[in-house]
Structures are given as C-alpha cells and as structure tokens.
C-alpha cells in the first residue's frame, strides 16, 4: 500500500519501511522549537529528566510572544530562556534585535528543510509544511522531553487530500485559500489528520502563500499541512538552506480518507467573522462593519509580500480617522527589506505605526489590545472570544489586502473598494 | 481509578484562549492559572469549582494554541478528569503528558448536563451519570498512552525508559 508524504517522512524518522494511519510510532526529530511562553515550562520539565540536550544545533529558541518584554514577569520568562540557551550553548537562540516571529524566522533562516520532522511548542509550527517538512505543534512537556531524547511519539495521521487547481485572481492570497478551506470543512474538519496539498494549482502559489496556508492548518484541527517540493521550493531554499535535505514525494497509490477540491481561480477575498475561523464570508457581501483597529503582521501574514500588498493599497492614502493601524514586520530581515523598498515610509505617511517583530496583539499579549466593544481586522490566525483583548471585543480575520483596504475605509472593505 | 464529582458542562470548540487567556500566561503555576480558568466564558467557574469536580464538553475541546497552561489550569482548579465528545490533538497530548485524565465519549457527551453527578471509571472507560441513571462507554486509551498516564505523565515515563 502506498504512502502519503506525511507517512513517508514519519516512516523515515521512525526507522520503519512503512507506516499506516493510526499507528503509534516513536520518531526522531530534526528540530525542537520553543518560544518565551512555552520554553520556561519545557526547561523545567527537561531539567527533571537530568540529561544533557540531545543536540545543541537542533534546538531553536525564539523569544517572540511577549517580547520586547512587556512586563517584569515576561522579562523573567525571557531571561529563563536566555540563560538556558547560554548554559547549553544552543546554536539557534535568537535575541531581540536579531529575531523574528518564529514561523517567519525559521524558514527565512533556512533552518527548516524538506523531509524533516519538526516539533515546536507552538501550535503554528505546522507552517513548515510549506517547505515539504512534517511539522506539528506540541506542548511544553513534549518539547522538554524531546530536548533530552531527540525523539517523540506520534499517532500517524490519516490524510485529507486538498486538490488545488487554477490560479489566484488579483488581490486574492494564501489567506483567502486557507480561510476558504476552513470555512468548507470547519474548525475540526481535519482533526488528528494531515492536509496534503496537491494538484496543478500548487505551482501557481508563491512560497509566501504556501507558508500562510500551512500556518493555519491547525485552525481546522489538522496535525500538519504539507506541500510537495517543486521548483518554487527549491528556488526558495537555494542559498538559504542551512543543511542538506531529502525530497520526499507521495506514492501514486497513497491512501487518502477524502479529497477536497479548491479551484483557486474561483476564490474571492474573504473574512472570518467572530468568534471562529470557520465563519468565513466573502468581503463584498458583508453589511457595513465599522472598525477600530487593523493589525497587519503575525506568523500568518508578516512576510515581505504581505507588507507589499498592504503598501500598494495604502500608498498615497490615509488611515481612516477612527482606525488605529499597527503594522508588524515578521522579522528583522522583513523589516529592513520593507524599509529599503519604501513600504515603511508608505505606512507611516498613511498614519499607521510600525512595530518591531512580535506576536504581541495576535494573542492579546501587548502592542494593540482591544477594549470592550472594539472591532479589529487582523491578518492573524485566531478570532476566538477575547483573543486580542477584552472578552467583548471582536476580531475579523483577513489577508493583508483586505486589512489595508479596511484601514483606509474605516470599515471592512475589499481591496477593489478603496 | 474511579472518580466521582459534579459536572461543569461546556459546548463545542472550547479553545485554549478561553480555558486560560494569554494575558495570564506570565506564570505556569497551576494554582495561579486556576484563578483565571474559563473566566472569559464562565465567570462562576473559578470561584465555585470544587476539588473532585469533572469537566464535560462537546466537540473539539481544547482547540487552538498549544499552551500547556490550559490543562495545567484545569488540573490546578481541582478538576480530576475531562470528558468530551472529542478533543483537539495538541490539548489531548498535553493533558496526558501532565497527568490530567481524559475520556473521549463521542456524541453521548451531549446527554450529560451541568450539575449532574458523574462516576468515571478510567480503566474501563465507563462514564455513569448518577443523576440521569445512564451509563456511557468511552473509547479506551491506546496502550502506549495508558503507559504514559500510569507513569504519571511523560517526564516520569521518559525517565523510566531512559534508565
């Protein structure tokens, strides 16, 4: 019986010829990732085991959630991670000033490559499926144990094939693809399963779009969301990949539990209404929804192409008087490129602010918390109750073009409307 | 192990942001987290939950963030077991890893009401609703997962295996 990409990668890392959906395996991990919220408890659990780190080059620590430290307690957490990194001589510790939002940073740094098994104590670790790796989120205890052992257990997921055809119309982006998919199958539509993106439409998607799509696989409950490795992947990795890699392809007779068809050419810009990412509606059909804040950034949409889309829309225009617009480049490199290309000047002239890379507002941490009754359009990944602040605030999820257009219009608006 | 307690009942898609909002993630201490557990969807929970109570929910419990603080907050509040129609996978892992027992009951979870008294047999996977008189059968935990649970969580299990 043939295997999916996910099954093959897991079999390779479990030292097995083949694996099947439902099988429990122990697999070696190539990267163990943690951030400033999840690493301190992981370090505490790791310390209980009483062993050295399994490989100082394969642990990646990125303080990005509550950094630059938002208060004394978060400063202590960042300090715990920093001291651990120093003590264990962790190669890939990224300090403020050299860091980025973890899931923007790791692909950009070439630390995640095809064929790998990557676990991270952050649910959006699934982002790296975009480069053809098996990547999934775990908790702090899993991270702590894997830092000592270099392996972890998995239940091999059954697979959903997502067959992409066509190509994206103007102003439609990866965010619209994944939100549309989540709207189709629901927030638990892929629970415990892998999403395997295939089809002729894949070639028409940029790496930025693929990273956004894989990033939100978790929002329909998926264990991972993986893309085949093609010319665009290889071009992205050239000069970037920090290690050799193996390209894994799905067998022709691989078994999928079901197939979901998406014709990219038929998609339009969409918004996910509060309070679940599955509440997806086309932008053009919405009633007038006045907004108070726009956030453009995050591990979902904080890459240079995302900022470019926003800058193209905001160029020569002004943010609506009732709206605060917060732009957060996903890494120092994204920030610098945006500066060189003039996007930062565009944002500031339009009346937006530009922040250093941080997860901040996405999870209601800092840098843009909402008051009671306020509404935000955000290019982030979750619109759960209270996610960005007060329990009576609302988050509308969208891509960067819709977010930028909404900032100008003062209400949720499509990019064609401004 | 047999657990008996009063039910705190919730619906579909209870996410980890409402189990413990990110604004409280500057600690990983279960007791400190428990003070804010569920506060965004149930202001009465933290003040009224009793040690030994049982949480019951419907589909996709614990979806969203991978924060282990979510099962830690529930455990810190005195809840001894979470029963749900289904669980999001990272929450499931985390709960097992920190020693918070779970039972996946399927659609029968709907029949259990807030305030009912429940008797849960973890080894057999049975859930008896003493109030309504109905007994339900949960999916048994896979053997390997039972080993982790019996070790008291992943770290004890790993220490045992590594010796």
Interface residues (C-beta under 8 A of the other chain):
Chain A: X24 X37 X38 X40 X41 X44 X45 X48 X49 X50 X51 X65 X66 X71 X73 X74 X77 X120 X121 X122 X123 X125 X137 X138 X139 X140 X141 X142 X144 X145 X148 X149 X153 X155 X187 X188 X191 X192 X218 X221 X223 X276 X363 X364 X365 X382 X384 X385 X386 X387 X391
Chain B: X13 X15 X17 X18 X21 X22 X23 X25 X26 X27 X28 X40 X41 X59 X60 X63 X64 X65 X66 X67 X68 X69 X86 X88 X89 X90 X93 X94 X97 X98 X142 X144 X153 X154 X155 X158 X159 X162
